[in-house]
Amino acid sequence: MFCIHKSPRLGVHVGGAGAAVVVKPASGGSAIATTRVSHDADASALGAAILAAFTVDSTVLIERFVRGREVTCGVLEGPDG
């Protein structure tokens, strides 16, 4: 996993990643401004995904894509904590 912080000058080097990645804001849930970038995409696709994530948060995560089903579970606090 990579973590990128927003800065005035963003340079991205893509080389030999060999796998699809998921680009998403560090906060805001897993569906908002989240993009899957395939292993054979060019650097402009990765750059566009990073810029889209930066519209939501100042920190962006880039993780290796893992095929599977995403499950969401709400957690409620009870009266005794």
PyMOL commands that set and color helices and strands:
alter all, ss='L'
color gray80, all
select helices_A, chain A and resi 43-54
alter helices_A, ss='H'
color red, helices_A
select strands_A, chain A and resi 2-5+21-25+35-37+59-64
alter strands_A, ss='S'
color yellow, strands_A
deselect
rebuild
show_as cartoon
